């Protein structure tokens, strides 16, 4: 590792100067907004008299009032929905991604390049557009599934109904995310030297046994990482249900926690409550992320120190 | 052993066990192809749906194409004097310029963190790493509130600036710099009297280039995919990126179904260039965070 040379004292400042753009942007657009939200979450606006004229509205310390208000039944219901959504989505996505990654890595699969590129492709489609595409495919008048059910004379379940809309949204996220997670796992499978498998083959292990007993344990850190990223992403779900709303009556404005934050901030003008909910969501995210750091830190983050 | 002999011995070993180990498995291939079909269905749908007129959309079979693609594109172009194409340009600006700036800042910061030692380095790195764990979405509302304080909401800046900083990009750039820029090369440049910025631009940056492509792609997709930030920041639809614009059109479509054809044609036109770029560049996608986790 290089150390700054003596001679000119200015040299000592060089790394700081070169880091300055990154640090300034980080402080302005990440640290400051976070601090500002914290401050807001402890404030409320008090209106005096009729609320007219300057000085009639002032900001006062609210203590935990906003937090108490934020944790209302609507918020808890949205948290419950998102937990159920995550319970449906995350295991399905990871199992499928793992299955595809193992199949791509297997010597017995064919058409692997085509499959790999095609399954990864939806990652390039933004959530709004994939929700739009799937949203139409869910409409009875458009859906090929309804067409088939109709021909067969069966009653088709309405995927955008109250009970099923959660699966409809999970499917959109699955479509968009499975390929990315597959690539993460596949990349780590490719990093394993193939010699490891030779011994097992000589001992007569089948490809399936090698996949389950050797490959899966070796790429466990990558699986853990994708699991935590997926869980964190689940807490943030916003674009998919927001886009589907015009197509379905089953989605309220507070269907997910972030949708409620949006509503509080922009349609109710209740910034304190929105800020408090944001802090709660961020804390939950941090709890999950902390777990991620603990598990992967030593393996991934200490490489060149 | 040279690379050539390594390849040859590996090929020989492969060939010897090929007999029964490498028999193609119909089941394995079929499962992969099923996955591929699942991923293609919405793309095939938007391809056929955008060739239908408003009536056919809800009356003909889902995947039966029609002949109105040209009309639909013309209609979309005519919609409010080409507003759609303006969204396209905005998207290119937000994602293209944003990702380029972001990649540069990430490369510079990652390089410094990998190749310099200075007091406070590990603190800086740790704080940045915590930033990796703060998803952009959660920041959108606080960023809006802060921009509103300075009267900067509803401008190009409000969407462009917050997305330049990418802790994940810096983290990746640090790995690339550590792995691909030898310290003695940097030393040599310094001995010859090159300034630090010159050494970074002329020596380190070219060596990091393949990794920087990956960072650029990641940032490009992240910005292009970030819906909440522009959705909150922008009120003027001349500034919208495609996602917010199409979302708005879909919303209006609930009352004016004629707009549905426009939404669908717009969706097709917006994903086509991206899919093309994606197919061209897909071999650059190397998810090194995972690779690093295994190797160490």
Interface residues (C-beta under 8 A of the other chain):
Chain A: X1 X2 X3 X4 X5 X12 X14 X15 X16 X18 X19 X21 X22 X23 X25 X26 X28 X29 X30 X32 X33 X34 X36 X37 X40 X96 X99 X100 X103 X104 X106 X107 X108 X109 X110 X111 X112 X114 X115 X117 X118 X119 X120 X121 X122 X123 X124 X125 X126 X127 X128 X129 X130 X132 X133 X134 X135 X136 X137 X139 X141 X142 X143 X144 X147 X175 X178 X179 X183 X184 X185 X187 X188 X191 X192 X194 X198 X201 X207 X218 X219 X221 X222 X225 X232 X233 X236 X238 X239 X242 X243 X245 X246 X247 X258 X261 X262 X265 X266 X271 X274 X275 X278 X281 X282 X285 X286 X289 X290 X292 X293 X296 X299 X300 X301 X302 X303 X304 X305
Chain B: X10 X13 X17 X21 X22 X23 X24 X25 X28 X29 X31 X32 X33 X35 X36 X38 X39 X40 X41 X42 X43 X45 X46 X49 X57 X58 X59 X61 X62 X63 X105 X106 X108 X109 X111 X112 X113 X114 X115 X116 X117 X118 X121 X122 X124 X127 X128 X129 X131 X133 X134 X135 X137 X138 X139 X141 X142 X143 X144 X145 X146 X161 X162 X164 X165 X167 X170 X174 X175 X178 X183 X186 X187 X190 X196 X197 X200 X221 X224 X225 X227 X228 X231 X232 X242 X243 X244 X246 X247 X250 X251 X253 X254 X260 X263 X264 X267 X270 X271 X274 X275 X277 X278 X279 X282 X285 X286 X287 X288 X289 X290 X291 X292 X293 X294 X295 X296
